[in-house]
Amino acid sequence: MFLQSQRMDVLKITIPEQEILKVLKFKEGNLAVIISGKNIGQLGKVSTILKRFGPKASTVSIQHNSEHTETLYDYTFIIGEDQSEINLPNSE
């Protein structure tokens, strides 16, 4: 089975066979977690992706609860579409 993926997409695979089960696209509306920076660990839906070229960094806006957090493009990791594909510990 051949699935099309691009940079920043996430592949869900089996272990140890490494068979690709699903491709989670890096796109608006998908669930993501912030994996670096001062907002590390926050998760929510990707509301906007702003790609920039040159010295300005590309950014992603994540909506969680009623707040928006803007973070760097490279600090964002997609974890699901409508619901998370992974189990995360509670942050409370």
C-alpha positions as CSV (number, residue, x, y, z in Angstrom):
1,M,0.0,0.0,0.0
2,F,1.4,3.4,-1.1
3,L,0.3,6.5,0.8
4,Q,1.3,10.0,-0.3
5,S,2.9,12.1,2.5
6,Q,4.7,15.4,2.6
7,R,7.1,17.1,5.0
8,M,5.5,17.5,8.5
9,D,2.9,14.9,7.9
10,V,2.9,12.1,10.5
11,L,2.9,8.4,9.7
12,K,1.2,6.0,12.0
13,I,3.0,2.6,11.7
14,T,3.0,-0.9,13.1
15,I,6.0,-2.1,15.1
16,P,8.2,-4.0,14.4
17,E,6.9,-4.4,10.8
18,Q,6.8,-0.7,10.1
19,E,3.7,-1.0,7.9
20,I,2.1,2.4,7.3
21,L,-1.4,2.4,8.8
22,K,-2.4,6.0,8.3
23,V,-1.0,9.4,7.2
24,L,-2.0,12.3,9.4
25,K,-1.8,15.4,7.2
26,F,-0.3,18.7,8.5
27,K,-3.3,20.8,7.8
28,E,-5.8,23.2,9.4
29,G,-8.5,21.4,11.5
30,N,-6.3,18.5,12.7
31,L,-5.3,18.0,16.3
32,A,-1.7,18.9,17.2
33,V,0.6,19.2,20.2
34,I,3.3,21.8,20.7
35,I,6.6,19.9,21.1
36,S,9.0,22.7,22.0
37,G,9.2,26.3,23.3
38,K,7.5,28.0,26.1
39,N,4.1,26.4,25.2
40,I,5.4,22.8,25.1
41,G,2.7,20.3,25.8
42,Q,-0.3,22.4,24.8
43,L,-2.7,20.6,22.4
44,G,-5.6,21.7,20.3
45,K,-6.8,22.1,16.8
46,V,-4.7,23.8,14.1
47,S,-6.7,26.9,13.2
48,T,-4.2,28.6,10.8
49,I,-0.9,27.8,9.2
50,L,1.1,30.8,8.0
51,K,4.0,29.8,5.7
52,R,6.7,32.5,5.3
53,F,9.9,32.5,3.3
54,G,13.1,34.3,4.2
55,P,14.2,35.4,7.7
56,K,10.6,35.3,9.2
57,A,9.7,32.0,10.6
58,S,6.5,30.1,9.6
59,T,3.9,29.9,12.3
60,V,0.9,27.8,13.3
61,S,-2.0,28.9,15.5
62,I,-3.5,26.3,17.8
63,Q,-6.9,26.7,19.3
64,H,-7.3,25.1,22.8
65,N,-10.3,25.7,25.0
66,S,-11.2,29.3,24.1
67,E,-7.6,30.5,23.6
68,H,-5.3,30.7,20.6
69,T,-1.6,30.0,20.9
70,E,0.8,30.9,18.1
71,T,4.0,28.8,17.8
72,L,6.6,28.0,15.2
73,Y,5.8,25.7,12.4
74,D,8.6,23.2,13.4
75,Y,7.3,23.1,17.0
76,T,3.9,21.5,15.9
77,F,3.3,17.8,15.8
78,I,0.0,16.4,14.4
79,I,-1.6,13.8,16.7
80,G,-4.9,13.1,15.0
81,E,-7.8,14.3,12.9
82,D,-11.1,14.4,14.9
83,Q,-9.5,12.6,17.9
84,S,-6.0,11.8,19.1
85,E,-4.3,8.7,17.6
86,I,-2.1,8.5,20.7
87,N,-2.6,8.4,24.4
88,L,-1.2,11.4,26.3
89,P,-0.9,11.8,30.1
90,N,-3.3,14.2,31.7
91,S,-1.7,17.7,32.2
92,E,-3.7,18.5,35.3
